[in-house]
Amino acid sequence: MGSNASAWVVLGVALVLANLPFLNERLFAVLPWRTEVKPLAVRLGELVLCYLLAGMVGRLFEGKQGMVAAQGWEFYAVTAAFFLVLAFPGFIWRYLLKRKGH
């Protein structure tokens, strides 16, 4: 897979993982949650773990294409902010849109 295609795959994976905590009531979309609604703190914890998973996918693709570049704290600050931007649609859907029955 070329570098352009792998970049799009990583962005797609990040988009899905960023919205995953807000689009379901299961823990990591697999395990049932013990109450009807997951608290925001649990969703934010899932978001952090999903960020780390998306980073590992990116690191995997980078490693397959050659040398892995060393990153400083600035890289992680920017990618975390970008991940939060990707999570914004799921957050809006979960907390700010009015739905019937809620």
C-alpha positions in Angstrom: 0.0 0.0 0.0 1.4 3.4 -0.9 2.0 6.2 1.6 -1.0 8.2 0.2 -3.4 5.2 0.6 -2.1 4.4 4.1 -2.6 8.0 5.2 -6.2 7.8 4.1 -6.7 4.5 5.9 -5.2 5.9 9.2 -7.5 9.0 8.9 -10.6 6.7 8.3 -9.6 4.5 11.3 -9.2 7.6 13.4 -12.6 9.0 12.4 -14.3 5.8 13.3 -12.5 5.4 16.5 -13.0 9.0 17.6 -16.8 8.7 17.2 -17.1 5.1 18.5 -17.5 6.1 22.3 -20.4 8.4 21.5 -22.4 6.2 19.1 -23.1 3.2 21.3 -23.9 2.3 24.9 -21.4 -0.6 25.0 -17.9 -0.5 26.4 -15.6 -0.3 23.4 -18.6 -1.2 21.3 -18.3 -4.9 22.5 -18.9 -5.3 26.2 -22.4 -4.5 27.6 -22.5 -1.6 30.1 -24.1 -2.3 33.4 -26.5 0.7 33.3 -28.7 2.0 30.5 -26.5 5.1 29.8 -22.7 5.3 29.9 -21.4 8.3 31.8 -19.3 11.0 30.1 -16.2 10.0 32.1 -16.4 6.5 30.7 -16.8 7.8 27.1 -13.8 10.1 27.6 -11.7 7.2 28.9 -12.7 5.2 25.8 -11.8 8.2 23.7 -8.3 8.2 25.2 -7.8 4.5 24.5 -9.2 4.9 21.0 -6.6 7.7 20.4 -3.9 5.4 21.5 -5.2 2.6 19.2 -5.4 5.0 16.2 -1.8 6.0 17.0 -0.7 2.4 17.0 -2.3 1.9 13.6 -0.5 4.9 12.2 2.8 3.7 13.8 2.3 0.3 12.2 1.8 1.8 8.7 4.8 4.1 9.2 7.0 1.1 10.3 6.0 -0.9 7.2 7.1 2.0 5.0 10.5 2.6 6.5 12.2 4.3 9.4 9.9 5.5 12.2 10.5 9.1 13.0 11.0 10.2 16.6 8.2 12.5 17.8 8.2 15.1 20.6 5.4 16.3 22.8 4.2 18.7 20.1 3.3 15.9 17.8 1.1 14.2 20.4 -0.5 17.5 21.4 -1.5 18.3 17.8 -2.7 14.7 17.0 -4.7 14.6 20.3 -6.4 18.0 19.3 -7.1 16.6 15.8 -8.6 13.5 17.3 -10.9 15.6 19.4 -12.0 17.5 16.3 -12.7 14.1 14.6 -14.8 13.2 17.7 -16.9 16.3 17.5 -19.7 14.9 15.3 -20.3 12.0 17.7 -20.3 14.4 20.7 -22.8 16.6 19.0 -25.0 13.7 18.1 -24.9 12.3 21.6 -25.3 15.4 23.7 -26.6 18.3 21.7 -29.1 17.0 19.2 -32.7 16.6 20.4 -34.1 13.1 19.7 -37.5 11.7 20.2 -37.9 9.9 23.5 -34.9 11.6 25.2 
